[in-house]
Amino acid sequence: MLTLLIFILILGAIIFVHELGHFLFAKMMGVYVYEFSLGMGPRIFCKKGKNKETDYCIRAIPIGGFVQLAGEEVEDDKKVPKDRKLQAKKPWQRFLIMFFGAGFNFIFAILVLFFLAIFCGSASYKPIISDVEKGYPAYEEGMRKGDYVKEINGHKISTMDDMSLYLTLADHSKKTKIVVEKKDGTKKTYEIKAKKVKETSYKYGISLKTEKEYGLVSSAKYTAVKTKSLFKQMWVTLEQLFTGGVKMNQLSGPVGIFSIVGEQAKDGVASLIYLMAFLSINVGFINLLPFPGFDGGHILFIVIEKIKGSPVKPETENIIHTVGLFLLMALMVYITFNDILKLF
């Protein structure tokens, strides 16, 4: 029950921040906002704003949320002045409205990471081996404490996150090529095949430094490095998804995230706060993909409008976004089904 509550709070915060970005920029640009809702399904609470314009609502299903803007639908609402409809706004104004859902997710994640580092310390991000466990492949091949990892399978390694990413993506049926810099400055290349310890888990037998630093400068530096690493992880994972390095059944939806929340809760509040920042960047990044139904899909149509010199017909754009949403729902059902199978 506690895990479920934490799960709802984390997703609720991320969705609230996302929709708040759309909402604030819509208001700034003078767009009429019908509703700001957290959750999906039937309304359980609703209050009209001071200007009698916007309904602020909480809905029954605590996953998702939306901001309903005038002009998004094909049907023309005669009660709303034409200049207050979304499609009446200039392309740059519509771009800002669509972008800053994800933009607020990024800002939120950066602030969370910074304050987490301030109060809990900023962990070392350098990929320096702190321990090599005897009986595992890395030790047997000659890797030792203090080795500085420079490359994995030809990919440059700058941070712990880079190392974790490329070790996770490595084909464990083959040897992984790891280049390290030894304490004396010399470079050495190891070819290591990870040891299978569970059905889907492999282990090299190496640990990384977990020392922490405190202070504004180290916290700011940590935030910048960590934010860059998280964006890189998303980009590389997306690239691997299209090239076959990551399979569709490896993706996680709400059920998978619920399981992760349960695991992270065991490691304490700091781990949960970090997970919130991680998921916020994930949500922002995915929403900017130029796919119908996403914010990035709407932005794509704005770009097309600028290129061709006239907007795409609202009816056509609406049909494309509807098809996109249907495909996204089908994908979510598939991912959720796989998440459930992983539980057993």
C-alpha positions as CSV (number, residue, x, y, z in Angstrom):
1,M,0.0,0.0,0.0
2,L,2.8,2.4,0.9
3,T,4.6,1.6,-2.5
4,L,1.3,2.4,-4.3
5,L,1.0,5.7,-2.5
6,I,4.6,6.7,-3.3
7,F,4.1,5.6,-6.9
8,I,1.0,7.8,-7.2
9,L,2.8,10.8,-5.6
10,I,5.9,10.5,-7.8
11,L,3.9,10.2,-11.1
12,G,1.4,12.8,-9.9
13,A,4.2,15.3,-9.3
14,I,5.8,14.6,-12.7
15,I,2.5,14.9,-14.5
16,F,1.5,18.0,-12.6
17,V,4.8,19.8,-13.5
18,H,4.4,18.8,-17.1
19,E,0.8,20.0,-17.4
20,L,1.6,23.2,-15.4
21,G,4.2,24.1,-18.1
22,H,1.5,23.8,-20.9
23,F,-1.0,25.6,-18.7
24,L,1.1,28.6,-17.7
25,F,2.4,29.2,-21.2
26,A,-1.1,28.9,-22.7
27,K,-2.3,31.5,-20.2
28,M,0.7,33.7,-21.0
29,M,-0.1,33.6,-24.7
30,G,-3.8,34.3,-24.1
31,V,-5.2,30.9,-25.0
32,Y,-8.6,30.0,-23.4
33,V,-8.1,27.0,-21.1
34,Y,-11.2,24.9,-20.4
35,E,-9.7,22.5,-17.9
36,F,-6.6,21.6,-15.9
37,S,-6.9,18.0,-14.7
38,L,-4.8,15.5,-12.8
39,G,-5.7,11.9,-13.4
40,M,-8.0,10.4,-16.0
41,G,-11.6,9.1,-16.0
42,P,-14.5,10.6,-14.2
43,R,-14.2,13.8,-12.1
44,I,-14.1,13.4,-8.3
45,F,-13.3,17.0,-7.5
46,C,-13.6,20.2,-9.6
47,K,-13.4,23.9,-8.9
48,K,-13.9,26.8,-11.2
49,G,-11.2,29.4,-11.4
50,K,-11.7,33.0,-10.2
51,N,-12.2,34.2,-13.8
52,K,-14.9,31.6,-14.3
53,E,-12.9,30.2,-17.2
54,T,-10.9,27.2,-16.2
55,D,-12.1,24.1,-14.3
56,Y,-9.4,22.7,-12.0
57,C,-10.1,19.0,-11.5
58,I,-8.9,15.8,-10.0
59,R,-10.1,12.6,-11.7
60,A,-10.6,9.1,-10.5
61,I,-7.7,7.2,-12.1
62,P,-4.4,8.6,-10.6
63,I,-2.3,8.2,-13.8
64,G,-2.1,10.9,-16.4
65,G,-3.5,14.3,-16.7
66,F,-4.2,17.0,-19.3
67,V,-4.8,20.6,-20.1
68,Q,-7.7,21.2,-22.5
69,L,-7.2,24.3,-24.7
70,A,-9.7,26.0,-26.9
71,G,-8.8,25.3,-30.6
72,E,-7.3,21.9,-30.0
73,E,-10.5,20.1,-31.2
74,V,-11.9,20.4,-34.8
75,E,-15.3,21.5,-33.5
76,D,-15.5,25.3,-33.3
77,D,-16.6,26.7,-30.0
78,K,-18.5,29.9,-30.8
79,K,-18.4,31.0,-27.1
80,V,-14.7,31.5,-27.2
81,P,-13.2,34.5,-29.0
82,K,-11.3,33.5,-32.2
83,D,-8.1,35.2,-31.0
84,R,-8.1,33.1,-27.8
85,K,-8.0,29.8,-29.6
86,L,-4.8,27.8,-29.9
87,Q,-4.7,27.7,-33.7
88,A,-5.1,31.5,-33.9
89,K,-1.8,32.0,-32.1
90,K,1.5,32.5,-34.0
91,P,3.7,29.5,-34.6
92,W,6.3,30.6,-32.0
93,Q,3.6,31.0,-29.4
94,R,2.2,27.5,-30.1
95,F,5.7,26.1,-30.0
96,L,6.3,27.5,-26.5
97,I,3.0,26.1,-25.3
98,M,3.8,22.7,-26.6
99,F,7.5,22.6,-25.7
100,F,7.2,23.8,-22.1
101,G,5.4,20.7,-20.8
102,A,8.6,18.9,-21.4
103,G,10.6,22.0,-20.6
104,F,9.1,22.1,-17.1
105,N,9.9,18.4,-16.6
106,F,13.6,19.2,-17.4
107,I,13.7,22.2,-15.1
108,F,12.0,20.2,-12.3
109,A,14.5,17.4,-12.7
110,I,17.5,19.8,-12.6
111,L,16.2,21.5,-9.4
112,V,15.6,18.1,-7.8
113,L,19.1,16.8,-8.6
114,F,20.7,20.1,-7.4
115,F,18.8,20.1,-4.0
116,L,19.4,16.4,-3.6
117,A,23.1,17.0,-4.0
118,I,23.0,20.0,-1.6
119,F,21.3,18.1,1.2
120,C,22.5,14.5,0.6
121,G,25.9,15.1,-1.1
122,S,26.9,14.7,-4.7
123,A,28.2,11.3,-5.5
124,S,31.4,10.9,-7.5
125,Y,30.7,10.5,-11.2
126,K,34.2,9.4,-12.3
127,P,34.3,5.8,-13.6
128,I,37.0,4.6,-11.2
129,I,36.9,1.0,-10.0
130,S,36.7,0.9,-6.2
131,D,36.6,-2.9,-5.8
132,V,37.1,-6.0,-7.9
133,E,35.4,-9.1,-6.5
134,K,37.4,-12.3,-6.5
135,G,35.8,-15.2,-8.3
136,Y,34.3,-13.1,-11.0
137,P,35.5,-12.4,-14.6
138,A,36.9,-8.9,-14.1
139,Y,39.3,-10.1,-11.3
140,E,40.3,-13.2,-13.2
141,E,41.2,-11.1,-16.3
142,G,43.3,-8.7,-14.2
143,M,41.2,-5.6,-13.5
144,R,42.0,-4.0,-10.1
145,K,41.0,-1.3,-7.7
146,G,41.9,2.1,-9.0
147,D,41.5,1.3,-12.7
148,Y,39.9,4.3,-14.6
149,V,37.5,3.0,-17.3
150,K,38.0,4.9,-20.6
151,E,36.2,2.8,-23.2
152,I,33.6,0.0,-23.4
153,N,33.1,-1.7,-26.7
154,G,34.5,1.3,-28.5
155,H,32.3,3.8,-26.7
156,K,34.0,6.6,-24.8
157,I,33.3,6.5,-21.0
158,S,33.3,9.8,-19.0
159,T,31.0,9.0,-16.1
160,M,29.7,6.1,-14.0
161,D,26.4,6.4,-15.9
162,D,28.2,5.9,-19.2
163,M,29.8,2.8,-17.8
164,S,26.5,1.4,-16.4
165,L,24.7,2.2,-19.7
166,Y,27.2,0.4,-22.0
167,L,27.7,-2.6,-19.7
168,T,23.9,-3.0,-19.6
169,L,23.6,-2.7,-23.4
170,A,26.5,-5.1,-24.0
171,D,25.8,-8.5,-25.6
172,H,26.4,-10.8,-22.7
173,S,26.8,-13.8,-25.0
174,K,30.1,-12.3,-26.1
175,K,33.1,-10.8,-24.5
176,T,32.9,-7.1,-23.5
177,K,36.0,-5.0,-24.5
178,I,37.0,-2.7,-21.7
179,V,39.9,-0.2,-21.9
180,V,41.2,1.1,-18.6
181,E,43.9,3.5,-17.5
182,K,46.0,2.0,-14.7
183,K,47.3,3.9,-11.7
184,D,50.7,4.4,-13.4
185,G,49.1,6.0,-16.4
186,T,49.4,3.1,-18.8
187,K,46.4,1.8,-20.7
188,K,45.3,-1.8,-20.8
189,T,42.5,-3.5,-22.8
190,Y,40.5,-6.4,-21.2
191,E,38.0,-8.7,-22.9
192,I,35.6,-9.9,-20.3
193,K,32.6,-12.2,-20.5
194,A,30.1,-11.4,-17.8
195,K,29.1,-14.2,-15.4
196,K,25.4,-15.2,-15.5
197,V,24.1,-15.0,-11.9
198,K,20.3,-15.1,-12.5
199,E,18.0,-15.8,-15.5
200,T,18.4,-12.3,-16.8
201,S,21.2,-10.9,-14.7
202,Y,24.9,-10.8,-15.4
203,K,27.9,-9.8,-13.2
204,Y,31.4,-8.6,-14.0
205,G,32.4,-8.3,-10.4
206,I,33.4,-4.7,-10.3
207,S,32.2,-1.8,-8.1
208,L,32.6,1.9,-8.6
209,K,33.5,4.7,-6.1
210,T,30.6,6.0,-4.0
211,E,32.3,8.9,-2.2
212,K,30.3,12.1,-1.8
213,E,31.2,15.7,-1.8
214,Y,29.3,18.7,-0.4
215,G,29.0,22.4,-1.3
216,L,27.4,24.6,-4.0
217,V,30.1,24.1,-6.6
218,S,30.3,20.4,-6.4
219,S,26.4,20.2,-6.3
220,A,26.2,22.4,-9.4
221,K,28.8,20.4,-11.2
222,Y,27.1,17.1,-10.3
223,T,23.8,18.4,-11.5
224,A,25.2,19.4,-14.9
225,V,27.0,16.1,-15.4
226,K,24.1,14.0,-14.2
227,T,21.6,15.8,-16.3
228,K,23.8,15.4,-19.4
229,S,24.2,11.7,-18.6
230,L,20.4,11.1,-18.2
231,F,19.8,12.8,-21.6
232,K,22.5,10.6,-23.1
233,Q,21.0,7.5,-21.7
234,M,17.6,8.3,-23.2
235,W,19.2,9.1,-26.6
236,V,21.3,6.0,-26.7
237,T,18.4,3.8,-25.6
238,L,16.2,5.3,-28.3
239,E,18.9,4.7,-30.9
240,Q,19.4,1.1,-29.7
241,L,15.6,0.5,-29.8
242,F,15.6,1.4,-33.5
243,T,18.8,-0.6,-34.3
244,G,17.7,-3.7,-32.3
245,G,20.1,-3.3,-29.4
246,V,17.1,-2.9,-27.1
247,K,14.1,-5.0,-27.5
248,M,10.5,-3.9,-27.2
249,N,9.9,-6.3,-24.3
250,Q,12.7,-4.6,-22.3
251,L,10.7,-1.4,-22.1
252,S,8.7,-0.6,-18.9
253,G,5.3,1.0,-18.4
254,P,3.4,1.9,-15.2
255,V,3.5,-1.7,-13.8
256,G,7.3,-1.8,-14.4
257,I,7.8,1.6,-12.8
258,F,5.7,0.5,-9.8
259,S,8.1,-2.4,-9.3
260,I,11.1,0.0,-9.6
261,V,9.5,2.3,-7.0
262,G,9.2,-0.6,-4.6
263,E,12.9,-1.5,-5.0
264,Q,14.1,2.1,-4.7
265,A,12.0,2.6,-1.6
266,K,14.2,0.0,0.2
267,D,17.2,2.3,-0.4
268,G,15.7,5.3,1.3
269,V,14.1,8.7,0.4
270,A,17.2,10.0,-1.5
271,S,16.8,7.1,-4.0
272,L,13.1,7.8,-4.5
273,I,13.9,11.5,-5.1
274,Y,16.5,10.6,-7.6
275,L,14.1,8.3,-9.4
276,M,11.6,11.2,-9.6
277,A,14.2,13.3,-11.4
278,F,15.1,10.4,-13.7
279,L,11.5,9.8,-14.6
280,S,10.8,13.5,-15.1
281,I,13.6,13.7,-17.7
282,N,12.3,10.5,-19.3
283,V,8.7,11.9,-19.6
284,G,10.0,15.2,-21.0
285,F,12.3,13.5,-23.5
286,I,9.7,11.0,-24.8
287,N,7.0,13.7,-25.1
288,L,9.3,15.7,-27.4
289,L,9.6,12.8,-29.9
290,P,8.1,13.9,-33.2
291,F,5.3,11.3,-33.1
292,P,1.6,12.0,-33.4
293,G,-0.1,12.3,-30.1
294,F,3.1,13.6,-28.3
295,D,3.9,17.2,-27.8
296,G,6.7,16.6,-30.3
297,G,4.1,15.6,-32.9
298,H,2.3,18.9,-32.4
299,I,5.7,20.7,-32.7
300,L,6.4,18.8,-35.9
301,F,3.2,20.2,-37.5
302,I,4.2,23.7,-36.5
303,V,7.6,23.1,-38.3
304,I,5.7,21.8,-41.3
305,E,3.5,24.9,-41.3
306,K,6.6,27.2,-41.3
307,I,8.1,25.2,-44.2
308,K,5.0,25.2,-46.4
309,G,3.9,28.6,-45.4
310,S,0.4,27.6,-44.3
311,P,-1.0,25.4,-41.6
312,V,-2.1,21.8,-42.1
313,K,-5.9,21.4,-42.1
314,P,-7.1,21.0,-38.5
315,E,-9.2,18.0,-39.5
316,T,-6.2,16.3,-41.0
317,E,-3.9,17.0,-38.1
318,N,-6.6,15.8,-35.7
319,I,-7.0,12.5,-37.5
320,I,-3.2,11.9,-37.5
321,H,-3.0,12.7,-33.8
322,T,-5.9,10.4,-33.0
323,V,-4.3,7.5,-34.9
324,G,-1.0,8.2,-33.1
325,L,-2.8,8.1,-29.7
326,F,-4.4,4.8,-30.7
327,L,-1.0,3.3,-31.6
328,L,0.5,4.6,-28.3
329,M,-2.4,3.0,-26.3
330,A,-1.7,-0.3,-28.1
331,L,2.0,0.0,-27.3
332,M,1.2,0.7,-23.7
333,V,-1.1,-2.4,-23.5
334,Y,1.8,-4.5,-24.9
335,I,4.4,-3.0,-22.5
336,T,2.0,-3.4,-19.5
337,F,1.4,-7.1,-20.5
338,N,5.1,-7.7,-20.6
339,D,5.6,-5.9,-17.2
340,I,3.0,-8.2,-15.7
341,L,4.7,-11.3,-17.1
342,K,8.0,-10.2,-15.6
343,L,6.4,-10.3,-12.2
344,F,6.0,-14.1,-12.4
